[in-house]
Amino acid sequence: MVRFFRRKEKKVEKGDNNFLTRLKQGLSKTRSGFAGRLDRTLFGKKEINAEMLEELEEILFTSDLGVSTTQALIEIVQQGVERKELNSPEKLREALKEHILSFLGVPDVDHGAPAPGEPLVIMVIGVNGVGKTTTIGKVAHQFRQEGKKVMLVAADTFRAAAIEQLQIWGERVDAEVIKQKQGADPSAVVFDALSAALARQVDVVIIDTAGRLHTKTNLMDELEKISRIAGRKVQGAPHDVWLVLDATTGQNAISQAEMFHKALGVTGIILTKLDGTAKGGIVVGISHQLKLPIKFIGIGEKIDDLRPFNAGDFVEAIFG
């Protein structure tokens, strides 16, 4: 079986220019907060001096690139200045663009493909309020558009609303939903769902999990149990573990990612609500600091406003 949604560094085709426009609109707050401030700092300057580098450092840090990513970029710039490779503000801007693009070029984490006749199993995790269930519905929609048979698993059994919301999305995108009553054992729901998926020759299974507080050890243990049970039923499952993060939470998103990754081995990040923040630099910070690929970004409420992440398009939308 072929893996789905692997990285696509090719530029978006002309027929998708409408999305590029929406991407730029969705990232307008980040572009204004980052590239706008950068251009004002560089405007009219003829040389790169210490004051400019201090202002640059502040812009990078307050755009939520994070301490380590900001320091790495500043060091690269300083070395370029010392070697006289960066001798003008224009070259400085281009160098930042180039290196930010390189930071985003994180290769996929390959946990292996499903065996022939078995489904691709994706476990989706994240804390409450990040838009996890909605994201699952939108991802399922994209798989359905590819002609894949999709099954959604309601493993968040603690909230009746979560089960109902997933059911609504299943009906909307024409994907079967496997659920049990509120309070059921999440691992049991997953086991039954994967049994059904094998019997019905489903292509993709997406598991919705509870919005755990990442500081609660016992609840993280439960997510690990779900992962183990999935692996017993389907070889290599879950083949992907996608962590959904709210971009508006800034550096806290990196802390969440570190904790989840340590416990479960995250294979990809989905960043939602990028249209609601001026600190979209978190995308760069996560890629550089955690070396985890960004799988999707959300820039709006529409079903098509969650798209596979393309580093080149993201950088163009920011620096544009």
JODAQUI-V963325 format. One line per field, one symbol per residue. ss: DSSP state (h for helix, s for strand, l for the rest). phi: phi as a letter, one per 40 degrees, with the letter a starting at -180 (. if undefined). burial: I if it has 9 or more other ideal C-beta (glycine too) atoms within 8 Angstrom, else O. A space follows every 10 residues. Layout:
ss=???
phi=???
burial=???
//
This chain:
ss=llllllllll lllhhhhhhh hhhhhhlhhh hhhhhhhhhh hhlllllllh hhhhhhhhhh hhllllhhhh hhhhhhhhhh hhllllllhh hhhhhhhhhh hhhlllllll llllllllls ssssslllll lhhhhhhhhh hhhhhlllls sssslllllh hhhhhhhhhh hhhllsssll lllllhhhhh hhhhhhhhhl lllsssssll llllllhhhh hhhhhhhhhh hhhlllllls sssssshhhl hhhhhhhhhh hhhhlllsss sslhhhllll lhhhhhhhhh lllsssssll lllllsssll hhhhhhhhhl
phi=.ccbfcdbcc cccdcbcccc cccccccccc cccbcccccc ccdgcbacbc cccccccccc cccgcgcccc cccccccccc cccgcbbadc ccccccdccc cccccccccc cgcccdgbcc bbbbbiccgc gccccdcccd dcccccgccb bbbcccccbd cccccccccd ccbgbcbbab cdgccdcccc cccccccccc fccbbbccbc ccccccdccc cccccdcccc cccbdgcccb bbbcbccccf cccccccccc cccbgcbabb bbgccbbcbc cddccccccb fbcccabbbi cccccbbdcb dcccccccce
burial=IOIIOOOOOO OIOOOOOOII OIIIIIIOII IIIIIIIIIO IIOOIOOIOO OIIOIIIOII IOIIIIOIII OIIIOIIIOI IOOOOIOIIO IIIOIIIOII IOIIIOOOIO IOIIOOOIII IIIIIIIOOI IIIIIIIIII IIIIOOOIOI IIIIIIIOOO OIIOIIIOII OOIOIIIIIO OOOIOIIIII IIIIIIIIOI OIIIIIIIII IIOIOOOOII OIIIIIIOII IOIIOIIIII IIIIIIIOII IOIIIIIIII IOOIOIIIII IIIIIOIIII IIIIIIIIII OIIIIIIIIO OOOOIIIOII IIIIIIIIIO
//
